[in-house]
Amino acid sequence: MPRPSPQTDRVVAVIELLAATEHGATMTEIARALEVNQASCVHMLAALTTAGVVVREPDRRYHLGPALVRPGQLAADRYPELAAARPEMAALAATFEMACFAFAAADDHARLVHYTWPPTQPPPTVRLGETVPLTPPLGMVFVAWAPEADFAHWLALSPDLDTGRAARLREQRAAIRRLGFVVEMAPPPTSQAALAQVLDDRASPHRDGQVHRLLAEDDAFLVTDLTGSRPLAVTGIAAPVFDATGRVTLGLNLVTLPASHAAADIGSIGVAVRAAADRATARIGGTTPNW
């Protein structure tokens, strides 16, 4: 497990804090958010100011500085679809009072590239850049609308997948295409603390396997029957953003639903998530595959 670096964590926390507001923050507000005393912030903020990472305005509020413009532009160029997705994600987070994550597929993993959250809640504890393995059934949002060869490649990422479960995933794929979004069940409460610990153990060679076991070993992980009023405890409702070739470039995922919802209500939320993803697709000139 990587050695903790409190100083680095504080720098990251300051940048994330200032990125989340247009109004900046005073040293007192920064210290409070970092849960440290002001003396612990003085030298750090002075060094960040000297480097141009932050600036201190005459009203004593700190804002992000010009040194971040170039790396920010490079990151934006790498993920141009985020410019289209960000306002949709912010609207979803505010409307449903849940965090909204954007994942991009990278080989056999999905990487968290952006998130938004309601202003009434603290930011998610998960870090940008976090990865989740795309071992079936994880990552269905990236392959449900993909060509058959890509779907078969995804199935092959799970060497222990038996023919019965593969057939079941194909049935769920067809149902998800009809719905227009993916619904994932929440792990049992007994697994949630263990999942948080495993996600944080980035150096472990067993991490991906443990994440898959805790999240998605059950055949009921993907939900496609959203009729009736039965309660469902779900962890995410995801919809795809397509590029000009019809490839899924982002998965928008409304996460951490606070309580069980009726199946029909989950369906209504899913329709809203898909509509937001469709608008983002339109903004980047994307093409939705015609199934």
C-alpha positions as CSV (number, residue, x, y, z in Angstrom):
1,M,0.0,0.0,0.0
2,P,1.4,3.5,-0.8
3,R,2.9,5.4,2.1
4,P,0.6,8.2,3.2
5,S,1.6,11.7,2.3
6,P,-0.4,14.2,4.3
7,Q,1.3,17.2,2.7
8,T,0.5,16.0,-0.8
9,D,-3.1,15.2,0.3
10,R,-3.5,18.7,1.6
11,V,-2.3,20.3,-1.7
12,V,-4.7,18.2,-3.6
13,A,-7.5,19.0,-1.2
14,V,-6.8,22.8,-1.6
15,I,-6.9,22.6,-5.4
16,E,-10.2,20.5,-5.3
17,L,-11.7,22.9,-2.8
18,L,-10.9,26.0,-5.0
19,A,-12.0,24.2,-8.1
20,A,-15.4,23.6,-6.6
21,T,-16.3,27.3,-6.1
22,E,-16.1,30.5,-8.1
23,H,-15.8,32.5,-4.9
24,G,-12.5,31.2,-3.6
25,A,-11.8,30.6,0.1
26,T,-10.1,32.3,2.9
27,M,-7.3,30.7,4.9
28,T,-9.8,30.1,7.7
29,E,-12.2,28.3,5.3
30,I,-9.4,26.3,3.8
31,A,-8.1,25.2,7.3
32,R,-11.6,24.3,8.3
33,A,-12.1,22.2,5.2
34,L,-8.8,20.4,5.7
35,E,-9.5,20.0,9.4
36,V,-6.2,21.5,10.4
37,N,-5.2,24.7,12.2
38,Q,-4.3,27.8,10.2
39,A,-0.6,27.5,11.1
40,S,-0.5,24.3,9.1
41,C,-1.7,26.1,6.0
42,V,0.5,29.3,6.0
43,H,3.6,27.8,4.4
44,M,1.7,25.6,2.1
45,L,-0.4,28.4,0.7
46,A,2.6,30.7,0.5
47,A,4.5,28.1,-1.6
48,L,1.4,27.5,-3.8
49,T,1.1,31.3,-4.3
50,T,4.8,31.7,-5.2
51,A,4.4,28.9,-7.8
52,G,1.2,30.5,-9.3
53,V,-0.9,27.5,-8.4
54,V,-3.1,29.8,-6.3
55,V,-3.5,33.6,-6.1
56,R,-4.5,35.6,-3.0
57,E,-6.8,38.5,-3.9
58,P,-7.0,41.8,-1.9
59,D,-10.1,40.5,-0.1
60,R,-7.8,37.7,1.3
61,R,-9.6,35.0,-0.6
62,Y,-7.5,32.4,-2.4
63,H,-8.4,31.3,-6.0
64,L,-6.8,28.9,-8.5
65,G,-3.8,30.5,-10.2
66,P,-2.5,30.9,-13.7
67,A,0.0,28.1,-13.4
68,L,-2.9,25.7,-13.7
69,V,-4.1,27.0,-17.1
70,R,-1.6,25.1,-19.2
71,P,-2.0,21.7,-17.5
72,G,-5.7,22.3,-17.4
73,Q,-5.9,22.9,-21.1
74,L,-3.9,19.8,-21.8
75,A,-6.2,17.7,-19.7
76,A,-9.2,19.4,-21.4
77,D,-7.8,18.5,-24.8
78,R,-7.4,14.9,-23.7
79,Y,-11.1,14.8,-22.6
80,P,-13.0,17.2,-24.9
81,E,-16.3,15.5,-24.2
82,L,-16.1,16.7,-20.6
83,A,-16.9,20.3,-21.7
84,A,-20.2,19.0,-23.0
85,A,-20.9,16.7,-20.1
86,R,-20.1,19.0,-17.1
87,P,-23.2,21.2,-17.2
88,E,-25.4,18.1,-17.7
89,M,-23.7,16.4,-14.7
90,A,-24.1,19.5,-12.5
91,A,-27.8,19.7,-13.4
92,L,-28.3,16.0,-12.6
93,A,-26.5,16.3,-9.3
94,A,-28.6,19.4,-8.3
95,T,-31.9,17.9,-9.4
96,F,-31.6,14.5,-7.7
97,E,-29.2,15.6,-4.9
98,M,-26.7,12.8,-5.7
99,A,-23.2,12.8,-7.0
100,C,-22.7,12.3,-10.7
101,F,-19.5,10.6,-12.0
102,A,-18.1,10.5,-15.5
103,F,-16.1,7.5,-16.4
104,A,-14.0,7.0,-19.6
105,A,-13.0,3.5,-20.7
106,A,-9.2,2.8,-20.8
107,D,-8.4,-0.7,-22.1
108,D,-9.7,-3.1,-19.4
109,H,-10.5,-0.4,-16.9
110,A,-12.9,2.6,-16.5
111,R,-11.3,5.8,-15.2
112,L,-13.1,8.5,-13.2
113,V,-12.4,11.7,-15.1
114,H,-14.9,14.1,-13.5
115,Y,-17.6,14.3,-10.9
116,T,-20.1,16.8,-9.6
117,W,-22.1,16.8,-6.4
118,P,-25.0,18.8,-4.8
119,P,-24.0,22.0,-3.1
120,T,-25.6,20.8,0.1
121,Q,-23.3,17.8,0.4
122,P,-19.5,17.4,0.8
123,P,-17.6,16.2,-2.3
124,P,-17.2,12.4,-2.8
125,T,-14.2,10.8,-1.1
126,V,-13.2,9.0,-4.2
127,R,-10.4,10.6,-6.2
128,L,-10.3,11.6,-9.8
129,G,-8.2,9.1,-11.8
130,E,-9.6,6.2,-9.8
131,T,-10.1,3.1,-11.9
132,V,-12.6,0.2,-11.8
133,P,-12.0,-3.0,-13.7
134,L,-14.2,-3.7,-16.7
135,T,-14.7,-7.3,-15.8
136,P,-18.2,-8.4,-16.6
137,P,-20.7,-7.4,-15.5
138,L,-18.8,-4.2,-14.6
139,G,-18.7,-1.7,-17.4
140,M,-21.9,-2.7,-19.3
141,V,-22.5,0.9,-20.2
142,F,-19.4,0.9,-22.4
143,V,-20.4,-2.3,-24.3
144,A,-24.2,-2.5,-24.4
145,W,-24.3,-0.3,-27.5
146,A,-21.0,-1.6,-29.0
147,P,-20.5,-3.9,-32.0
148,E,-20.7,-7.6,-31.3
149,A,-17.0,-8.1,-31.5
150,D,-16.4,-5.5,-28.7
151,F,-19.1,-7.1,-26.6
152,A,-17.5,-10.6,-27.1
153,H,-14.1,-9.1,-26.1
154,W,-15.6,-7.7,-22.9
155,L,-17.1,-11.1,-22.0
156,A,-13.6,-12.6,-22.6
157,L,-12.2,-10.4,-19.9
158,S,-13.8,-12.7,-17.4
159,P,-12.0,-16.1,-18.0
160,D,-14.3,-17.9,-15.5
161,L,-17.5,-16.7,-17.1
162,D,-19.7,-19.8,-17.8
163,T,-22.0,-20.1,-20.8
164,G,-25.1,-19.6,-18.8
165,R,-24.0,-16.3,-17.3
166,A,-22.7,-15.1,-20.6
167,A,-26.2,-15.8,-22.1
168,R,-27.7,-13.9,-19.2
169,L,-25.5,-10.9,-19.9
170,R,-26.6,-11.0,-23.5
171,E,-30.2,-10.9,-22.5
172,Q,-29.5,-8.0,-20.1
173,R,-27.7,-6.2,-22.9
174,A,-30.8,-6.4,-25.1
175,A,-33.0,-5.1,-22.3
176,I,-30.6,-2.3,-21.5
177,R,-30.6,-1.1,-25.1
178,R,-34.4,-0.9,-24.8
179,L,-34.2,1.1,-21.5
180,G,-31.4,3.4,-22.7
181,F,-29.5,3.2,-19.4
182,V,-27.8,0.8,-17.0
183,V,-29.0,0.2,-13.4
184,E,-26.5,-1.4,-11.0
185,M,-27.5,-2.8,-7.6
186,A,-25.8,-1.6,-4.4
187,P,-23.5,-4.0,-2.6
188,P,-24.7,-5.3,0.7
189,P,-24.1,-3.0,3.6
190,T,-21.6,-5.5,5.1
191,S,-19.5,-5.1,2.0
192,Q,-19.4,-1.3,1.7
193,A,-16.7,-0.6,4.3
194,A,-14.5,-3.4,2.8
195,L,-15.1,-1.9,-0.7
196,A,-13.9,1.5,0.4
197,Q,-10.8,0.0,1.8
198,V,-10.0,-2.1,-1.3
199,L,-10.5,0.9,-3.6
200,D,-8.0,2.9,-1.6
201,D,-5.4,0.0,-1.8
202,R,-4.2,1.1,-5.3
203,A,-0.8,-0.8,-5.1
204,S,-2.3,-4.2,-4.3
205,P,-2.1,-6.8,-7.2
206,H,-5.4,-8.3,-5.9
207,R,-7.3,-5.0,-5.9
208,D,-9.3,-5.5,-9.1
209,G,-10.3,-9.0,-8.2
210,Q,-11.5,-7.9,-4.8
211,V,-13.4,-4.9,-6.3
212,H,-15.2,-7.2,-8.7
213,R,-16.0,-9.7,-5.9
214,L,-17.5,-7.0,-3.7
215,L,-19.4,-5.2,-6.4
216,A,-20.6,-7.6,-9.0
217,E,-20.3,-11.3,-8.2
218,D,-24.1,-11.6,-8.0
219,D,-26.2,-12.3,-11.1
220,A,-28.6,-9.6,-9.8
221,F,-26.0,-6.8,-10.1
222,L,-27.7,-5.5,-13.3
223,V,-31.4,-4.6,-13.0
224,T,-33.5,-4.5,-16.1
225,D,-37.0,-5.0,-14.8
226,L,-38.2,-1.6,-13.5
227,T,-41.9,-2.2,-13.4
228,G,-44.0,-2.1,-10.2
229,S,-43.4,-0.5,-6.9
230,R,-41.0,-2.9,-5.3
231,P,-38.0,-1.1,-3.5
232,L,-34.6,-1.3,-5.1
233,A,-31.3,-0.3,-3.4
234,V,-29.1,0.7,-6.4
235,T,-25.6,2.2,-6.4
236,G,-25.6,3.7,-9.9
237,I,-27.7,4.7,-12.9
238,A,-25.5,5.1,-16.0
239,A,-26.0,6.3,-19.6
240,P,-23.6,6.6,-22.5
241,V,-22.2,9.6,-24.3
242,F,-21.3,8.7,-27.9
243,D,-18.6,10.3,-30.1
244,A,-18.9,10.9,-33.9
245,T,-18.2,7.2,-34.6
246,G,-20.9,5.9,-32.3
247,R,-18.4,4.7,-29.7
248,V,-19.1,5.3,-26.0
249,T,-16.7,8.0,-25.0
250,L,-18.1,8.6,-21.5
251,G,-20.4,6.9,-19.1
252,L,-22.4,9.3,-16.9
253,N,-23.3,7.7,-13.7
254,L,-25.6,9.1,-11.0
255,V,-24.3,7.4,-7.8
256,T,-24.9,7.0,-4.1
257,L,-28.6,6.9,-4.1
258,P,-29.5,7.7,-0.5
259,A,-32.2,5.1,0.0
260,S,-34.2,2.4,-1.7
261,H,-36.5,3.7,-4.4
262,A,-39.5,2.1,-6.1
263,A,-38.5,0.4,-9.3
264,A,-40.7,2.7,-11.4
265,D,-39.0,5.8,-9.8
266,I,-35.6,4.3,-10.7
267,G,-36.8,4.1,-14.2
268,S,-37.8,7.8,-14.2
269,I,-34.4,8.8,-12.9
270,G,-32.8,6.6,-15.6
271,V,-34.7,8.4,-18.3
272,A,-33.4,11.8,-17.0
273,V,-29.8,10.5,-17.0
274,R,-30.2,9.2,-20.5
275,A,-31.6,12.5,-21.7
276,A,-28.6,14.3,-20.2
277,A,-26.2,12.0,-21.9
278,D,-28.0,12.4,-25.2
279,R,-27.7,16.2,-24.9
280,A,-24.0,15.9,-24.2
281,T,-23.7,13.6,-27.3
282,A,-25.4,16.2,-29.4
283,R,-23.1,18.9,-28.2
284,I,-20.0,17.0,-29.3
285,G,-21.5,15.9,-32.6
286,G,-21.8,12.4,-31.5
287,T,-23.9,9.6,-33.1
288,T,-26.1,7.3,-31.2
289,P,-26.0,3.8,-32.8
290,N,-29.3,2.9,-34.4
291,W,-30.4,-0.4,-33.0
